[in-house]
Every structure is written in C-alpha cells, then in structure tokens.
Amino acid sequence: MKSSLILLIIFAVARSAKFPPNFKICNRKNPNLDECLKEAGFIGVRQATKDYPEIHLPNLNPLEVNEMKISAGSQGVVNVNQNFKNCKLYGVNTTSADTLQFDFEKNVAHVSGRIDELKVFCTYELNGKILLLPISGSGPSTVIIKKLKVKADYNFEQVKKKGKTYMHFTTFTVALEPGSVFFNFENLFNGDKKLGDNINKVLNENSKQVFDDVKEGYAQAFGSIVKQILNNLFAKVSIEEAFDQ
Ligand SMILES: *[C@@H]1O[C@H](CO)[C@@H](O)[C@H](O)[C@H]1NC(C)=O
C-alpha cells in the first residue's frame, strides 16, 4: 500500500502539464504566430497574479526573489556592490509586449516590451561610494522604475523526454532602458537621518547617471530571474503542449 502511494506521487510529479484554460496558447503552424504569441504573453503575465503550481509558475505580482546582487558599475559612478535580500517585485503584470517570438530552428526566443511601473522592495546592504560620496548602511530599500523598456534574447536547447520535447533556456542578453528611476534607502549611516536624506536626494537628482552605471547589473539580475521562471515553466509544459494544440 505504502509503496504504491509513493509510485503514484512520483508519477504525478513527473507528468507534464498544459497551460490552464485562462491562458492563451498558440499553434506554431498559425500563420500569424508572432501576433498570437504577443497577445498570449500579454494575457499570461496579467493572469500570473497567483501561483500556478501545476505548471510551476509562481505569482508574478509580487514576484518574490530571495537575493539579488548588483555589482559596482564600470564608470566609477556607483563604486559599491549592492546586496539585496528578501525582495518583492511589483508590476511585472504591467508589461506590454511589442515582440514575442520563438524560433525553433535557431532555438532562440526574442522578447521586447515595456513595463509601465516596476517597484522593487528589498532589504539592502551597501558599503562603498556613489558619486564619490561614502554610502553605507542596511535596511529597507525601494527602487521604482517607470516606463522600463526591455529587450531580451534567450537561447534554448530542445531536450527530449518520454516522447515530448522541452525547452531548456541557457544563455541570454537583456537590455534595459528606463524612463525614470527613483531610489530610497532607509536607515543609511546607522539611521543618521540628515546624512541619509541627503544621500537619497543626491541619488535621485542624478538617478539617470547612477542607474546607467549599474544598468548591466540590473539587466543580468532580472535576466536570470526570468530565465529561472522560464526553465521551471517549460520543464513542465512541453513544446508539444504549448505550441502544437
Ligand atoms: C496587477 O496585479 C495587481 C494585483 O496583484 C492588480 O491590483 C493590478 O490591477 C494589476 N495590474 C494590471 C495592469 O493588470
């Protein structure tokens, strides 16, 4: 009795799954596949405001991320490693796609679009210099990015398993172009409010320059979060289930 129960559970875990009916799916033979996928992606991110455990898709609003490390910039503006923990990202569901393409010959997915407003709440840790000013502290942080343009290419492999084909995402490039960025780091300098307020003011007066210096770090961080989501999702939903229905 016990062993048959275990077998049943393993069978359930190993089974592949289809997208739930509130998601739109597109057949890859559809002559308007790109248009269809664009709409499917749009609907998909708007639906993902709860967990879908059956397809290994987490709630995207808020999207919870344990850790994000953004390295110091390359132009000397941001001379500090930014360590973020226990992050909650709000606004992924405000994404609109301009392009969503899957090329199964070249094994690459192209995405471009815009996130209206992305709010990133974390616990930060900083110790270094920004704009030549010393900055140090730890506490709650807020980064709000408005009208964020995103362009990404994700390479994948096709892995055959039990007669089905699964996408496994590998390398990627992501480019970000924000409309505006707002920073707030609470409790800087062990809670010295005057110093902290001053630094936040300087950061926001120069937010474009500051973000530009660490944009690549943010792009890598967001890119690998999305890669993990895609890999979990498409390890569950095969190409046949996603694109041949
Ligand atoms: C995003 O999700 C939140 C709830 O998690 C909701 O209040 C908001 O209206 C959604 N935005 C869009 C554009 O769907």
PDBQT file of the ligand as one rigid body, heavy atoms in Angstrom, charges set to zero:
ROOT
HETATM    1  C1  LIG A 301      -1.513  43.787 -11.338  1.00  0.00    +0.000 C 
HETATM    2  O1  LIG A 301      -1.878  42.984 -10.242  1.00  0.00    +0.000 OA
HETATM    3  C2  LIG A 301      -2.440  43.659  -9.137  1.00  0.00    +0.000 C 
HETATM    4  C3  LIG A 301      -2.802  42.644  -8.068  1.00  0.00    +0.000 C 
HETATM    5  O2  LIG A 301      -1.741  41.783  -7.783  1.00  0.00    +0.000 OA
HETATM    6  C4  LIG A 301      -3.682  44.422  -9.558  1.00  0.00    +0.000 C 
HETATM    7  O3  LIG A 301      -4.175  45.193  -8.481  1.00  0.00    +0.000 OA
HETATM    8  C5  LIG A 301      -3.375  45.328 -10.745  1.00  0.00    +0.000 C 
HETATM    9  O4  LIG A 301      -4.591  45.938 -11.208  1.00  0.00    +0.000 OA
HETATM   10  C6  LIG A 301      -2.750  44.517 -11.861  1.00  0.00    +0.000 C 
HETATM   11  N1  LIG A 301      -2.393  45.399 -12.975  1.00  0.00    +0.000 N 
HETATM   12  C7  LIG A 301      -2.711  45.106 -14.244  1.00  0.00    +0.000 C 
HETATM   13  C8  LIG A 301      -2.297  46.114 -15.271  1.00  0.00    +0.000 C 
HETATM   14  O5  LIG A 301      -3.272  44.080 -14.583  1.00  0.00    +0.000 OA
ENDROOT
TORSDOF 0
